[in-house]
Amino acid sequence: MRTSMKRLVLSAVLAVFCMLSAQAQTVRYAFFSSERVWNALPQAQQARQKVEELRRQYADEAERAAQEFNEKYEDFLEGQRSFAPAIYKKRQMELQEMMDRNVAFRKECEQQLAQQQDSLMQKIAASIDAAVKAIGNERQYAFVLNADGNALPYTDPALCDDITELIIEKLKK
Protein backbone atom coordinates (compact mmCIF):
# COMPACT_ATOMS: atom_id res chain seq x y z
CA MET A 1 0.00 0.00 0.00
CA ARG A 2 2.81 2.40 0.75
CA THR A 3 4.37 1.75 -2.65
CA SER A 4 1.13 2.57 -4.47
CA MET A 5 0.76 5.74 -2.38
CA LYS A 6 4.30 6.80 -3.27
CA ARG A 7 3.58 6.11 -6.94
CA LEU A 8 0.39 8.16 -6.74
CA VAL A 9 2.18 11.11 -5.10
CA LEU A 10 5.05 10.83 -7.56
CA SER A 11 2.61 10.73 -10.49
CA ALA A 12 0.81 13.81 -9.15
CA VAL A 13 4.07 15.70 -8.71
CA LEU A 14 5.15 14.76 -12.25
CA ALA A 15 1.77 15.82 -13.64
CA VAL A 16 2.00 19.21 -11.90
CA PHE A 17 5.58 19.63 -13.11
CA CYS A 18 4.57 18.82 -16.70
CA MET A 19 1.67 21.30 -16.51
CA LEU A 20 3.97 24.01 -15.17
CA SER A 21 6.55 23.25 -17.87
CA ALA A 22 3.88 23.49 -20.57
CA GLN A 23 2.67 26.80 -19.16
CA ALA A 24 6.22 28.15 -18.90
CA GLN A 25 6.74 27.45 -22.60
CA THR A 26 3.74 29.58 -23.53
CA VAL A 27 4.96 32.62 -21.60
CA ARG A 28 6.36 35.16 -24.02
CA TYR A 29 8.72 37.91 -23.06
CA ALA A 30 10.72 40.63 -24.74
CA PHE A 31 13.56 42.99 -24.07
CA PHE A 32 14.75 46.33 -25.40
CA SER A 33 17.63 48.73 -25.05
CA SER A 34 16.43 52.00 -23.58
CA GLU A 35 19.76 53.60 -24.46
CA ARG A 36 19.30 52.76 -28.14
CA VAL A 37 15.72 54.04 -28.00
CA TRP A 38 16.78 57.33 -26.37
CA ASN A 39 19.62 57.80 -28.88
CA ALA A 40 17.32 57.14 -31.84
CA LEU A 41 14.59 59.60 -30.85
CA PRO A 42 14.71 63.07 -32.37
CA GLN A 43 12.71 64.34 -29.36
CA ALA A 44 15.45 63.21 -26.99
CA GLN A 45 18.14 64.84 -29.13
CA GLN A 46 16.12 68.07 -29.25
CA ALA A 47 15.63 67.98 -25.48
CA ARG A 48 19.37 67.50 -24.93
CA GLN A 49 20.07 70.42 -27.28
CA LYS A 50 17.60 72.65 -25.40
CA VAL A 51 19.23 71.81 -22.09
CA GLU A 52 22.71 72.36 -23.53
CA GLU A 53 21.70 75.74 -24.98
CA LEU A 54 20.27 76.78 -21.62
CA ARG A 55 23.47 75.57 -19.92
CA ARG A 56 25.54 77.70 -22.31
CA GLN A 57 23.38 80.77 -21.64
CA TYR A 58 23.74 80.35 -17.88
CA ALA A 59 27.47 79.75 -18.21
CA ASP A 60 27.87 82.88 -20.32
CA GLU A 61 25.98 84.97 -17.76
CA ALA A 62 27.96 83.47 -14.89
CA GLU A 63 31.19 84.25 -16.75
CA ARG A 64 30.06 87.83 -17.34
CA ALA A 65 29.23 88.23 -13.65
CA ALA A 66 32.57 86.72 -12.62
CA GLN A 67 34.40 89.09 -14.95
CA GLU A 68 32.51 92.06 -13.51
CA PHE A 69 33.42 90.91 -9.99
CA ASN A 70 37.09 90.52 -10.94
CA GLU A 71 37.21 94.04 -12.39
CA LYS A 72 35.66 95.52 -9.24
CA TYR A 73 38.00 93.47 -7.06
CA GLU A 74 41.05 94.68 -9.00
CA ASP A 75 39.82 98.29 -8.63
CA PHE A 76 39.37 97.66 -4.92
CA LEU A 77 42.91 96.25 -4.58
CA GLU A 78 44.42 99.17 -6.47
CA GLY A 79 42.68 101.82 -4.40
CA GLN A 80 42.41 100.18 -0.99
CA ARG A 81 45.35 102.08 0.49
CA SER A 82 43.92 105.44 -0.48
CA PHE A 83 40.31 104.72 0.60
CA ALA A 84 38.92 106.35 3.70
CA PRO A 85 37.83 103.70 6.25
CA ALA A 86 34.12 104.20 5.46
CA ILE A 87 34.71 103.85 1.68
CA TYR A 88 36.96 100.83 2.24
CA LYS A 89 34.24 99.11 4.29
CA LYS A 90 31.51 100.06 1.79
CA ARG A 91 33.47 98.66 -1.19
CA GLN A 92 34.32 95.54 0.75
CA MET A 93 30.62 94.96 1.50
CA GLU A 94 29.74 95.59 -2.17
CA LEU A 95 32.22 92.94 -3.22
CA GLN A 96 30.85 90.49 -0.67
CA GLU A 97 27.27 91.13 -1.81
CA MET A 98 28.30 90.71 -5.44
CA MET A 99 30.02 87.43 -4.64
CA ASP A 100 26.96 86.20 -2.70
CA ARG A 101 24.68 87.10 -5.64
CA ASN A 102 26.96 85.23 -8.04
CA VAL A 103 26.94 82.12 -5.85
CA ALA A 104 23.16 82.31 -5.50
CA PHE A 105 22.81 82.76 -9.26
CA ARG A 106 24.92 79.67 -9.96
CA LYS A 107 22.83 77.59 -7.55
CA GLU A 108 19.62 78.86 -9.12
CA CYS A 109 20.97 78.03 -12.58
CA GLU A 110 21.83 74.49 -11.51
CA GLN A 111 18.34 73.99 -10.08
CA GLN A 112 16.63 75.39 -13.17
CA LEU A 113 18.77 73.27 -15.47
CA ALA A 114 17.93 70.16 -13.48
CA GLN A 115 14.22 71.01 -13.50
CA GLN A 116 14.23 71.72 -17.24
CA GLN A 117 16.08 68.50 -17.96
CA ASP A 118 13.78 66.47 -15.71
CA SER A 119 10.70 68.01 -17.28
CA LEU A 120 11.82 67.33 -20.83
CA MET A 121 13.11 63.83 -20.11
CA GLN A 122 10.04 62.79 -18.08
CA LYS A 123 7.80 63.51 -21.06
CA ILE A 124 9.98 61.36 -23.31
CA ALA A 125 10.28 58.61 -20.69
CA ALA A 126 6.49 58.55 -20.36
CA SER A 127 6.11 58.14 -24.12
CA ILE A 128 8.68 55.32 -24.12
CA ASP A 129 6.83 53.59 -21.27
CA ALA A 130 3.54 53.95 -23.15
CA ALA A 131 5.09 52.47 -26.30
CA VAL A 132 6.55 49.54 -24.36
CA LYS A 133 3.16 48.85 -22.74
CA ALA A 134 1.33 49.12 -26.07
CA ILE A 135 3.72 46.71 -27.81
CA GLY A 136 3.60 44.39 -24.79
CA ASN A 137 -0.20 44.31 -24.95
CA GLU A 138 -0.33 43.96 -28.75
CA ARG A 139 2.08 41.04 -28.75
CA GLN A 140 0.84 39.57 -25.46
CA TYR A 141 4.15 39.52 -23.64
CA ALA A 142 4.11 38.46 -20.02
CA PHE A 143 6.84 41.04 -19.35
CA VAL A 144 9.32 43.30 -21.12
CA LEU A 145 12.81 43.82 -19.73
CA ASN A 146 15.26 46.67 -20.19
CA ALA A 147 18.51 45.07 -21.33
CA ASP A 148 20.80 48.00 -20.55
CA GLY A 149 23.40 47.98 -17.80
CA ASN A 150 24.18 44.31 -18.42
CA ALA A 151 20.86 43.42 -16.79
CA LEU A 152 20.40 40.62 -19.33
CA PRO A 153 23.78 39.04 -19.98
CA TYR A 154 22.11 36.32 -22.05
CA THR A 155 18.83 35.85 -23.84
CA ASP A 156 17.84 32.98 -26.07
CA PRO A 157 16.60 34.50 -29.36
CA ALA A 158 14.25 31.54 -29.82
CA LEU A 159 12.49 32.29 -26.54
CA CYS A 160 12.32 36.09 -26.50
CA ASP A 161 12.04 39.07 -28.79
CA ASP A 162 14.13 42.23 -29.07
CA ILE A 163 11.52 44.98 -29.50
CA THR A 164 13.89 47.95 -29.52
CA GLU A 165 13.24 48.78 -33.18
CA LEU A 166 9.47 48.37 -32.73
CA ILE A 167 9.54 50.92 -29.90
CA ILE A 168 11.59 53.34 -31.99
CA GLU A 169 9.19 53.00 -34.93
CA LYS A 170 6.15 53.48 -32.72
CA LEU A 171 7.62 56.63 -31.14
CA LYS A 172 8.63 58.16 -34.47
CA LYS A 173 5.06 58.00 -35.78
LUMMISE-228713 format. One line per field, with one value per residue (C-alpha): residue number from 1; residue in one letter; z, y, x. Coordinates in pm, 1 decimal. Layout:
<sites>
nr [NUM  ...];
rest [A  ...];
up [Z  ...];
north [Y  ...];
east [X  ...];
</sites>
This chain:
<sites>
nr [1  2  3  4  5  6  7  8  9  10  11  12  13  14  15  16  17  18  19  20  21  22  23  24  25  26  27  28  29  30  31  32  33  34  35  36  37  38  39  40  41  42  43  44  45  46  47  48  49  50  51  52  53  54  55  56  57  58  59  60  61  62  63  64  65  66  67  68  69  70  71  72  73  74  75  76  77  78  79  80  81  82  83  84  85  86  87  88  89  90  91  92  93  94  95  96  97  98  99  100  101  102  103  104  105  106  107  108  109  110  111  112  113  114  115  116  117  118  119  120  121  122  123  124  125  126  127  128  129  130  131  132  133  134  135  136  137  138  139  140  141  142  143  144  145  146  147  148  149  150  151  152  153  154  155  156  157  158  159  160  161  162  163  164  165  166  167  168  169  170  171  172  173];
rest [M  R  T  S  M  K  R  L  V  L  S  A  V  L  A  V  F  C  M  L  S  A  Q  A  Q  T  V  R  Y  A  F  F  S  S  E  R  V  W  N  A  L  P  Q  A  Q  Q  A  R  Q  K  V  E  E  L  R  R  Q  Y  A  D  E  A  E  R  A  A  Q  E  F  N  E  K  Y  E  D  F  L  E  G  Q  R  S  F  A  P  A  I  Y  K  K  R  Q  M  E  L  Q  E  M  M  D  R  N  V  A  F  R  K  E  C  E  Q  Q  L  A  Q  Q  Q  D  S  L  M  Q  K  I  A  A  S  I  D  A  A  V  K  A  I  G  N  E  R  Q  Y  A  F  V  L  N  A  D  G  N  A  L  P  Y  T  D  P  A  L  C  D  D  I  T  E  L  I  I  E  K  L  K  K];
up [0.0  75.2  -264.7  -447.4  -238.0  -326.9  -694.3  -674.1  -510.3  -755.9  -1048.5  -914.8  -871.3  -1225.4  -1364.3  -1190.3  -1310.7  -1669.8  -1651.3  -1517.2  -1786.7  -2057.1  -1916.4  -1890.0  -2259.9  -2353.0  -2159.7  -2402.0  -2306.4  -2474.2  -2406.8  -2539.7  -2505.0  -2357.6  -2446.2  -2814.3  -2800.1  -2637.4  -2887.5  -3183.8  -3084.8  -3236.6  -2935.5  -2699.5  -2912.5  -2924.7  -2547.7  -2493.1  -2728.1  -2540.0  -2209.1  -2353.2  -2497.7  -2162.4  -1991.9  -2231.0  -2163.7  -1788.3  -1820.6  -2032.2  -1775.6  -1489.2  -1674.9  -1734.2  -1364.6  -1261.9  -1494.5  -1351.1  -999.4  -1093.8  -1238.6  -923.9  -706.5  -899.6  -863.1  -492.2  -457.6  -647.1  -440.0  -98.7  48.7  -48.0  59.7  370.1  624.6  545.7  168.0  223.5  429.3  178.8  -118.9  74.8  150.0  -216.6  -322.4  -66.9  -180.9  -543.9  -463.8  -269.7  -563.6  -804.2  -585.3  -550.0  -925.6  -995.7  -754.5  -911.6  -1257.6  -1150.6  -1007.9  -1316.7  -1546.5  -1347.7  -1350.5  -1723.9  -1796.0  -1570.6  -1727.7  -2083.2  -2011.3  -1807.8  -2105.9  -2330.7  -2069.3  -2035.7  -2412.0  -2412.4  -2127.4  -2315.0  -2630.3  -2435.5  -2274.4  -2607.5  -2780.6  -2478.7  -2494.9  -2874.6  -2875.3  -2545.8  -2364.1  -2001.6  -1935.2  -2111.8  -1973.2  -2019.3  -2133.0  -2054.8  -1780.0  -1841.7  -1679.0  -1932.6  -1997.6  -2204.6  -2384.2  -2607.5  -2935.6  -2981.6  -2654.1  -2649.7  -2879.3  -2906.6  -2950.1  -2952.2  -3317.9  -3273.0  -2990.4  -3199.1  -3492.9  -3271.8  -3113.7  -3446.6  -3577.8];
north [0.0  239.9  175.3  257.5  574.3  679.7  611.5  816.0  1111.3  1083.2  1072.6  1380.7  1570.2  1475.7  1582.0  1920.8  1963.0  1881.7  2129.7  2400.6  2324.5  2349.0  2680.2  2814.6  2744.7  2958.1  3262.1  3515.5  3790.8  4062.6  4299.3  4633.1  4873.1  5200.3  5360.0  5275.6  5403.8  5732.7  5780.3  5714.1  5959.8  6307.1  6434.4  6321.3  6483.9  6807.2  6797.9  6750.3  7041.7  7265.1  7181.0  7235.6  7574.4  7678.4  7556.7  7770.5  8077.1  8034.6  7974.8  8288.5  8496.5  8346.7  8424.8  8783.3  8823.0  8672.4  8908.9  9205.8  9091.0  9052.0  9403.7  9551.6  9346.9  9468.0  9829.2  9765.8  9625.3  9916.5  10182.1  10017.8  10208.2  10543.7  10472.5  10634.6  10369.5  10419.7  10385.3  10082.8  9910.6  10005.7  9865.9  9553.6  9496.2  9558.9  9294.2  9048.5  9112.9  9070.7  8743.3  8620.2  8709.9  8523.5  8212.3  8231.3  8275.9  7966.9  7758.7  7885.8  7802.6  7448.6  7399.4  7539.3  7326.9  7015.7  7101.4  7171.7  6849.8  6647.0  6800.6  6732.8  6383.3  6279.2  6350.8  6136.4  5861.1  5855.1  5814.5  5532.3  5359.2  5395.4  5247.4  4953.7  4884.8  4912.0  4671.4  4438.8  4430.9  4395.9  4103.6  3957.0  3951.9  3846.3  4104.2  4330.1  4381.7  4667.4  4506.9  4800.3  4798.3  4430.9  4341.7  4062.2  3904.4  3631.6  3585.4  3297.9  3449.8  3154.1  3228.8  3608.6  3907.5  4223.4  4497.5  4795.2  4877.6  4836.5  5091.6  5334.4  5299.9  5348.4  5662.6  5816.2  5800.5];
east [0.0  281.2  437.0  112.8  76.2  430.3  357.6  39.2  217.8  505.5  261.1  80.8  407.5  515.0  176.6  200.4  557.8  456.5  167.0  396.8  654.5  388.1  267.0  622.1  673.6  373.8  496.4  636.2  872.2  1072.5  1356.0  1475.0  1763.3  1642.5  1976.3  1930.1  1572.3  1678.4  1961.5  1732.0  1459.4  1470.7  1270.6  1545.2  1813.7  1612.4  1563.5  1937.2  2007.0  1760.4  1922.8  2270.8  2169.8  2027.0  2346.8  2554.0  2337.9  2373.7  2747.0  2786.9  2597.8  2795.7  3119.2  3006.4  2922.6  3256.8  3440.5  3250.9  3341.6  3708.6  3720.6  3566.4  3800.0  4105.2  3982.4  3937.4  4290.9  4441.7  4267.6  4241.1  4534.5  4391.6  4031.0  3891.7  3782.7  3411.8  3471.1  3695.6  3424.2  3150.6  3347.0  3432.3  3061.5  2973.7  3221.9  3085.4  2727.4  2830.0  3002.4  2696.5  2467.7  2696.1  2694.4  2316.0  2280.6  2491.8  2282.7  1961.6  2096.7  2183.2  1833.8  1663.0  1876.7  1793.0  1422.1  1422.7  1607.9  1378.0  1070.3  1181.8  1311.0  1004.4  779.7  997.8  1028.3  649.1  610.5  867.7  683.2  353.5  508.7  654.6  315.5  132.8  371.6  359.8  -20.4  -33.1  207.7  83.9  414.6  411.2  684.4  932.0  1281.4  1526.2  1850.7  2080.1  2340.2  2418.0  2085.8  2040.2  2378.2  2211.3  1882.6  1784.4  1660.4  1425.1  1249.4  1232.5  1203.8  1413.1  1152.0  1388.5  1323.5  946.8  954.4  1158.5  919.2  615.0  762.3  862.5  505.6];
</sites>
